[in-house]
Amino acid sequence: MIYLDSNATSQVHPEVVEAMLPFLTGQWFNPSSGYRAAKEVRQAVATAREQVADLINARPDEIVFTGCGTESNNMTLKWLARWVGRKESKVVTTTIEHSAVLRPCEAMAEVGYEVHRCGVDREGRLRTDEFADLVDGSRPGFASVMWSNNETGVTNPVAEACRITKEAGWAFHTDAIQAVGKMPVDVREVPVDFLSLSGHKFHAPKGVGALYIRDGVRFEPMIRGGGQEDGRRSGTENVPFIIGLGKAAELMKGELERGGHADVKRRRDRLEERLVAEIEGVILNGSREHRSPNIIHASFENCEAAGLLILLDEAGVQCSAGSACMTGKQQPSHVQVAMGISPEQARSSLRISLSIFTTDDEVEEAATAIGKAVDKLRSVQGPPGVGPVVVYGG
Ligand SMILES: Cc1ncc(COP(=O)(O)O)c(C=O)c1O
């Protein structure tokens, strides 16, 4: 099996599992309890908070553990909506956000908020001129711009968007779920107010995330109860998963310090090079310069991605068409539509995402398997636009 779908979720790092296990077996105490054994658990949670803070150059007390990236996004956006109020306010986001930002923004629009979705250019990057026109300091408001896109890996000019937003006196949130752990993210360099991250995108398990809230920025919780997380997100802490998130953050920090996923990038480039050289009609989508080191987003002319995915799965290669959420649906993803990619090209595109566990041999095998799958599909498929005549068999 060759796993090339790490933007959907990543393999849990064995050292993360090892770090978590004691907190599922012997050290299962409630960190809020008073005895010594619980104090050790409390200490371990504090260490995890430091590890996560370190990864993005934050302070530990600026980190709130959450149940996932979706929750981090929702608790920020719902709070900001409440803070700015419906009357006279303006909300600015982008056309390429993940549904974990788009859906809460749609819910705001349904109850009367003025929500704007700023466009992107052909390369998939935020149009900063349009963004600057939308941000309007004469009214209360906030903006949410993702750091790196989950489908294309393209990174936005977040520093610029943050500067524009804050100059207008608005709050700025970024969904950095596909960026944290894969590229340098520094909240002192880019002074965002809120930043969402999610463990399962960088080798921690699914079901744990965090929200960075800049010190001094006003915040009221979505989940109230026992007052855990300094009252910002109540609920008994998911200790083993928080420990796992901390360990993964520490490992990724080391990885970034050792050269910023240079090996991942080298392997990604090698795979891309082979696809372009060996397969006719390959179009690489999105900015080549501003993108995550682990991802290829490519269209294969006259090849339905749905058919390619099945052939690749049979060959033991796992990847995605568009984003994981779009798999099985034949519509082009909203991200590709926003980039101006034609429906035909969009339907023939694959998202191939590597991780630190992808090997040189896997890259070579995957390149060969993708080439064969494309040949096979083209040989059984009708002319462009007709779609697959026979997809499987033989
Ligand atoms: C950019 C982005 N935002 C939000 C999410 C949701 O994160 P989670 O799965 O932790 O809820 C994802 C996951 O696919 C994502 O890629």
PDBQT file of the ligand as one rigid body, heavy atoms in Angstrom, charges set to zero:
ROOT
HETATM    1  C1  LIG A 401      -8.003  23.437   5.803  1.00  0.00    +0.000 C 
HETATM    2  C2  LIG A 401      -8.800  22.567   6.728  1.00  0.00    +0.000 A 
HETATM    3  N1  LIG A 401      -9.596  23.140   7.646  1.00  0.00    +0.000 NA
HETATM    4  C3  LIG A 401     -10.310  22.398   8.510  1.00  0.00    +0.000 A 
HETATM    5  C4  LIG A 401     -10.264  21.029   8.497  1.00  0.00    +0.000 A 
HETATM    6  C5  LIG A 401     -11.033  20.249   9.505  1.00  0.00    +0.000 C 
HETATM    7  O1  LIG A 401     -10.163  19.730  10.486  1.00  0.00    +0.000 OA
HETATM    8  P1  LIG A 401     -10.618  18.501  11.404  1.00  0.00    +0.000 P 
HETATM    9  O2  LIG A 401     -10.666  17.307  10.521  1.00  0.00    +0.000 OA
HETATM   10  O3  LIG A 401      -9.576  18.390  12.466  1.00  0.00    +0.000 OA
HETATM   11  O4  LIG A 401     -11.941  18.857  11.965  1.00  0.00    +0.000 OA
HETATM   12  C6  LIG A 401      -9.466  20.384   7.537  1.00  0.00    +0.000 A 
HETATM   13  C7  LIG A 401      -9.447  18.918   7.432  1.00  0.00    +0.000 C 
HETATM   14  O5  LIG A 401      -9.556  18.357   6.358  1.00  0.00    +0.000 OA
HETATM   15  C8  LIG A 401      -8.712  21.177   6.638  1.00  0.00    +0.000 A 
HETATM   16  O6  LIG A 401      -7.940  20.621   5.712  1.00  0.00    +0.000 OA
ENDROOT
TORSDOF 0
